[in-house]
C-alpha cells in the first residue's frame, strides 16, 4: 500500500467512527473525528503529490497547499472552514456550547465530501497511475 493510501484508510476509519458516534449521540466526538477525517484526507493528497507532511491540524493551511497543486480544491473551502475548529473546540470543557445534532450531521457531511473528493483525485482511474504488478 502506498503511503497516501494508508492516510486515506485512516481517514475512512475516522469517518466511520464519526458515523458510529453520531448514532450514540456523542456529538463532540463526532465533530472531532470528522475534522480528523478531513485532516488525514488532505495530508493524503499532499503525500500523493510527494509533498512533505507538515505537522499541523490547521485544515486551511493544508487546503492552501493542496490548491497549489490543483485549483479544484478551492471548492472545499466552505467544508474546511466549517471543520477547522473541531480539532480542539470540543475536546475539553470550555466556554463553548456543546455541539448538537445539526453540528454533528454537518461535520460528517463535510468530511464525507472532502474524503470523496480526494479519493477521486488520487484514484488510479483518474491519475492513470495503475500498478502493473498488483
PyMOL commands that set and color helices and strands:
alter all, ss='L'
color gray80, all
select helices_A, chain A and resi 3-23+27-48+59-69+71-87+101-122+124-127
alter helices_A, ss='H'
color red, helices_A
deselect
rebuild
show_as cartoon
